[in-house]
Amino acid sequence: MNEKNEIVAAANLPPRRWLGGFNLTRRVVLGFAAAGLTSQSWLAYAGAAEAYLPQAGENHVGYRKLIVKYRGTDMTDRERVVLLWYPTTAPARLHSYRGQVGFVAPDAEISPAKHALILFSHGFLGSADQSIFLLEGLARKGYMVAAIAHADGLLNKREKPLTVPNFADARSWNEDKFRDRREDVVALLDHLLAANNQADDDLHQRIDSAAIGISGHSLGGYTSLGLIGAWEKSRDPRIKAAVALSAYTLPYHSQGNIGEVKTPVMLQGGTLDWGITPLLPGVYKKLAGPKYYLVLKNETHLGWTNFISLGKTTTECVAGGNAELMLGYTAAFFDRHLRGADECPLLDRKHDRLSSYEFAVH
């Protein structure tokens, strides 16, 4: 059986079979990994350079933490932690994010220009800093990146146990499922754009409000697709492009509005991502706008989290392997569909290190 037939066969398996490995234990492991609770030690980087010299087309990266407060539609008051990466002229230096090491200038001023904005939604039981190599890498390429910590994050304090959703029963999902995630992202965007318009805020005129994208991993990919119209009432027209990383998409096969989505979308999967990637071709075929679908060789569901950078700095991580392709294709996609770049050669061909790649630009 060739690879294409294997993918089709897997996609046709009954939900209980292809989701067999996606049990609570696996989700808990994902939560710990995504939260950055790795075995990495600061001592492992004792020989790393203290500073990173930006390469051609790159800039230094600033980093700060924000708190966004808002009232949900259920009338509860919510408070969410937000991590912000952004271009800066201040030199970036070695920085430890709870073990993962990168290069940023904490709380530095934002470079004086309007930057395209990418919102990030983490996976179930994940955290805002679950994919540092990617988010820091996008900021190094000139984007402002804002990652919000949803209430279902493993490390969040809660008064009652978290309800574990039934990922296999797609028909039990509707537009109200995880609505708080959608409201988180909208509140975050409202907050940032309000600051962008406030003369005494250091975010003033630092965001290009016409160039807003979103990316998300796993349940965050599901959230991202909902915000561009996969759930009709969840659509936020301010979001102009989306990259879904190993996205949970089962509900969109039988419900929702995925066939009417005209916003540009990139789907990323992996050959070892058995519970998720086999369903992505069905979503890709239904999308009505510019679309891209790539599959990385020997990549698992955790490949888009900090697991991929174990024992490496963020810059070492994206210098090769699948992390280089994840960042490269994501940045090229946003370059084309947010910044309007004419030349994005990476998007127009299959890289030799990809298992498969297809696209349709209408």
N, C-alpha and C positions, 0 to 999 in steps of 0.2 A: 504493500500500500504506500503510495507516495505521500509527501507532506500535505499537499492540498486535500487529498482524500481523507487523511487522518484528521485534519481540522474539521472537515465537514462531518465526519463520523462522530467526533467528540461533541460537536455542537448539537447532534441529534440524540445524544444520550438522555435518558430520563433525568430530571433534576436531581433526584436522590443519588444517582450514580456519579454524575460529574461534580456534585458538591460534597461527595462523601468525605473528602479530606478537609472541608472547610468547617470543621467543628469548633466548639468553644475553645478547646485547648489551643488550636492553631491561631484563633483570633487573639487569645491572651498572649501567645508568643509574639504575634505581630504587634500587639500593643506595646510590649516591652521594647521590642526592636525599634518601632517607630518613635517611641518616646526618647530614644537616644540612650537607653540604659545598656550600654555596651561595656565590654571588658577593657576598652581602651583606657590607657593611663597617660597622664600628662608627661610622665617620665619617658614614654615611648617616643616622644618628639623632642627629646633633649638635644638632638643633633639637627633639628629642623632650623631653617633660616628664620630670623626674627621678623623679617619683613618680606613682602611679596612685591616684586617689580612688575607692574602691569605690562602685558604683551601688546602687540599692535591690535588696535580695536578694543582694548580694555581700559578700565579705569579703576581707581581704588574704590573700596566698598565701605560704606558706613553702616552702622547697626545700632538699633535702639529698640526698647520695649515700650509699648503703649497700653493703655487700658481703655476699652470702649464700653460704655454703659448705655443701655437702651431698654425700652419696655417692649416685651413681646406681644403678639396678638392675643395671648392668653392672659394678658395683663400682669405678668410676672416681671419684676425688675431683674435684668441680667447684666452681668459684668464679665467681659471677655478679655483675656490677654492677647495682645497682637505683637508679633515680631516683625520689624521693618528692616529690610536691607535696601540700600540705595547708593547711587553714585556720589562720590565725594572727592574733593581735592586733597583731603587730609591723608597722610600716609597710613595704609593699613598694616597692622602688625599681628603677630601670632596671637590667637585668641582661642580659649577653650570654652566650648559650649557643652558643659556637663560631660566632658570627655572627648567629644569630637573636636578636632582642632582645625581652625580655618584662619583667614586673614581679614580682619576688619578694623575699622576705626570706630570704637564705641562712642555713640552720641555725637559724632562729628556733624558739621554743617552739611546740608544737602547741596550738591553742585547747582549753581545758579542757571538752571535751564528747565524747560518743561519736559518731564520724563514720562514715557509710556508706563502704565501701571499694570502689574499682574497680581491678581488676588490668588491665594492658595488655600485649599481646603484639604485637611489631612484625612487619613483613613480612620475607620472605626477603632477605638481604643488608642489612636495615635496622638500626636501632639503637633503644635505649630512648628517645632524644630525637628520634625521627623525626616526631612529631606534636605539637609543643610547644603550638601554639595551642589544640588540643583539650584536652590534659591539664591545662595551666595553667588553661584556662577552666573545666573541671569542678571543679577545686580552688577556684576563685573562687566557685563556686556551692555550696560547703560540703562537697565530697567529698574524701576522702583518695584519692590516685591513686598507684599503684605500678607502674612500668614496668621490666620486666626485660630485660637484654641477653642474648639467646640466643647460642649458640655459632656459629650461621650468619651472624652479623652481619659485614658486609664489613670493618670495622675491627679485628675481633678478631685477636689473635695466635694462630697455629696452627702445629703442627709438620708437618702434611701438608696438601696441597691439599684444598679443600672439594669434596665430591661434589655435582654439580649434579643435582637430581632431574628426572625426566621428568614434567613437569606434564601432558602430553597423554595419557599412558598411565595412566588412572585405575585400571585393574585391577592395576597393579603396586604400588599403594598398599594398605596395611593398617594395622591399629591400631599396629603397631610403627614405622611410618614417622614420623620426627621425634618419637619417643617422648621424647627428651631435652627437647623443648619443654614437653610436658605435665608432665614431672618438674620442670622449672624453675619452672613456675607453682605447682605443689603445694608445692615447697620454699619458695618465696617466701611463700605463704599460711601455711604452718606457722611460718615465722620471725616473721612479723608478729603472728600470734595468740599465739605464745609470749611475745613482748615485751609484748603487750597484757595478759597475765596476770601479768607480772613486776612486783612492787611498786616495784623500784628503777630501772625503765626509764622513760624519758620518753614512751614509747608506752603506758604503763600506763593502761588504761581510756579509750583514745582511739579505739578501733575498735568499731563496732557489729557484733559477730560474726554477728548475724542478718541483716545487710544487706550482703552481699558480691556484687558483680557483676564482669563481665569484659568487655573490649572488645579487638578486635584487627583489624589491617589485613592484607589479602591472606592470606599464609600464617598470619599471626596470627589472622585470622578463622577459618580452618580449625582452628587450635589451640583457639580459644575454643569453637567448636561441638562439638569433640570432648570438651571438659571438661564440657559440660552433657549429654552422653549420645549425641552423634552416633556416637561409638565407645563402645559399651556399657561396656567395662571401664575406659575413661578417665574416666568420669563422676566428678566431685567434688561430692557433694550439698551442700557448703557454699556453692557458687556458685548464686545465686538468679535471675540475669538476665544476658543477654548481648547485646551490640551488635556485629555483624559488619560491618566497613567494607570494601566491595569485596572480599569474602572469596572465596578459592579454595575451590570446593565440588565440583568434578567428581567426586572419589571417592565423595561421599555420594549421588550419583545412582544408583549401582549397588551400593554396599556400605554397611556400617554400619547405624546404627539411627536415622537422622534422623526417620523417621516416628513414632517413639515419644517424641521429645523434647517434654516438657510444660513445661519451663522457659520463661519469657517470652523472646522473641527479637525483636530489630530487625535487619533487613537494610538496608544502604544501598548504592546503586549510582549510576552516572552514565551519561548518554546517550552519552558518548564513551569509555566503559570497555568497549570491544568484546570483550575477551577474557574478562571476568568477569561483568559484569552480565547478559548474556543467559541465564546459567545460574541466576540467583537465583530467578526465578519457580518453577522446579521444586522448589527447596528450600522456598520459602515455602509452597507448596501442601501439602507433606508434613508440616510442623510441626503437632504436635497440641495445643500450648498457645497462650497469648496471643501474637500475632505481628503484626509491622508490617513493611511493605516500602515504601521510598521510593526514587525515582530523581531525582537532581539534574540539572538542565539543563546541558548543555555541560561536564560534568565527566569527567575522565579518571581512570585508575587512581592517578595520583600526587596527586590532589586532596586526599587525606587526610593527606598528608605536608607537610613544611615548604615545599614548592614553592608552596603556596597563599598563604603569607605573605611571599613575596619582596618586599623593599622596604618591609615594614610591621612594626610591632610586633605582638605577639600580640593586644593589645587592639584595635588598629586593624583587624586581620584579621577578627576575629569581629563587628565592628560592622556588617557587611553582606555581601552576596553569599552564595555557597554555604557559606563557613565559618560564617556566622551560623546557617544552617539545620542544618549538621552538629552544631554545639554545642547549638543549641536543642532539636532533636529527641532527641539523645542524652541531654541532661540531663532533659528531660521524661519520657523512657522510664524512666530510673533513678529519678526522683522518684516515679513511679507504682508501679514494681515492686520498688523497694528501700525507699523511705521511706514508701510507702503513701499518697501524696498523692491526695486525692479529685479535686481540680481540676487537670487538665492539658489545657487546651483545645487546645493545639497538636497533641496526639495524636489529637484527634477530628475533624480536618478536613485537607483538602489545602491546603497553602499555595500561593498563586498562583505562587510562583517554583519550585515543584517540577514536574517533567515528569509524574510519576505518584505516587500514594500509595494504599495500601490497608492495611487492618488488620482483625483479627478477635480480639476479646477474649472468650474463652469464659467 
